[in-house]
Amino acid sequence: MVEFETGPGTGRGAEVRTVRGVLRGTVREGVASFLGVPYARAPVGPLRFRAPEPVPPWDGVRPATAFGPTAPKRPYAPPLDALLPDPEVGGDGCLNLNVWAPWTVREGPGGGGRPVMVWIHGGSLLHGSSAVPVYDGTAFARDGIVLVSINYRLGVEGFGVLPDAPGNLGLRDQIAALAWVRENIEAFGGDPELVTVFGESAGAVSIAALLTSPLAQGLFRRAVLQSGPPIALSRGRARRATRAVAARLGVPATAEALARVDRERLLRAQTEVTAGGSPLTGGRSFQIAVDGEVVPRDPVAALDEGASAEVDLMVGTTTEEYRLWFVPGGLIDRIGRLAQRVVLWKAGVPARTARVYRAGRTGEKPGEVLGAIATDRLLRIPLYRVADARQRAGARGGTYVYEFAWPSPVLGLGACHALELGFVFDSLDLPETRALTGPDAPHGLAAAVHAAWVAFAATGDPGWRAWDPGRPVMTFGPGLPSLVEAPREAERRAWER
């Protein structure tokens, strides 16, 4: 390690020697950041639809002071674009990551052996990146964690199902990034045996698949699934979005044909095919596929039968996930009783289940009742079932469940999807975080949430009782965090067969 001055107003700098070469980062107030670090070669040209390949070694010192290129993507459509900032950084080398680490002026990363957390962003496998300001890792490093955030391929380039390309390229990217962490994180003061992988939405869905993937075994010790269930489709079902994009472009649904398409045209077709859908309302989307290699089988079945039983696991949701999609565009007010019943019938929700929700929510709009049912069916109940399966099987790793319940005042979003992110990263003061939380979000609650994630990464115990037959759920807000036994149990039981 070498300390050096980077110039007036830019803070101090630091150098770290990785397996491939030396990186130069920035140090501010006891935290070093190394940004835009390549963990695999740029997926362009002949590598565009191939599994990630190692970065060649470099000579000299490589600057790591700015976020690297983001994966090719389009911004969120209005009105979500105002609520979910999604910066785009140009360039081809999107397979990069960032590291924030505790740093001392003379000793660099210090004694080492620190817990490591690896963040996998969400965005429906179409949006997002590690450059989203909300995901700044400074607070984690301040509290003794080495924080890594990664980019991975999105859309048809990351999750297309093609006869002449490997499956689940985006997942393969994530595994390559985790392998980079195992090889290099000691240089940043981290312990490669103490890695926690955590993610939200599509990031959590990815982690659920990684928990069952033989290619990811041994790369992490703990996992956090935030608002994302275990789900993977058969290749036939997952192929539909890829074929729709190819049909819109007028080319065969092959990697060879799609690689010849201008990337902007490809992104435009991808956006048109997936427009109008959401994780809760449905529509065409890109999904993880059961490919026989990265994901050998359905993650639900694999977890139910004890996959990753040795891994400590924390899972949870927000109370009102649905409001992010139902409220901003006014959908919640356009759903009447008849429309609600039609949607539930088409979705195959049992009539007895719907009656329980209606009976317990007499003061709510039909759209709110529908949203609560959708939230539970797609997110809360599947995650509870994972916790139940681990408890029945006597999993060696601990299992913990949380719920984020503080309601945002912005547009009446309530405790909506993605709201917990600014609390987890303790980044409430950023304007990009305030777009979703508003300016007066409780810092004390953020401190409690963030501390729970730090404790889980460090010890495997976030600070409350592990899952047991009493069904304890740590509920964050409104007000002080509290452990609630079996919240909304009548609604949960309504899903039992």
Secondary structure, 3 states (H helix, E strand, C coil): CEEEECCCCCCEEEEEECCCCEEEEEEECCEEEEEEEECCCCCCHHHCCCCCCCCCCCCCEEECECCCCCCCCCCCCCCHHHHCCCCCCCCCCCCEEEEEEECECCCECCCCCEEEEEEECCCCCCCCCCCCHHHCCHHHHHCCCEEEEECCCCHHHHHCCCCCCCCCHHHHHHHHHHHHHHHHHHHHCEEEEEEEEEEECHHHHHHHHHCCCHHHCCCCCEEEEECCCCCCECHHHHHHHHHHHHHHHCCCCCHHHHHCCCHHHHHHHHHHHHCCCECCCECCCCCCECCCCCCCCCHHHHHHCCCCCCCEEEEEEECCCCHHHHCCCCHHHHCCHHHHHHHHHHCCCCHHHHHHHHHHCCCCCHHHHHHHHHHHHHHHHHHHHHHHHHHHHCCCCCEEEEEECCCECHHHCECCCCCCHHHHCCCCCCHHHHHHHCCCCCHHHHHHHHHHHHHHHHHCCCCCCCCCCCCEEEEECCCCCEEEECCCHHHHHCCCC
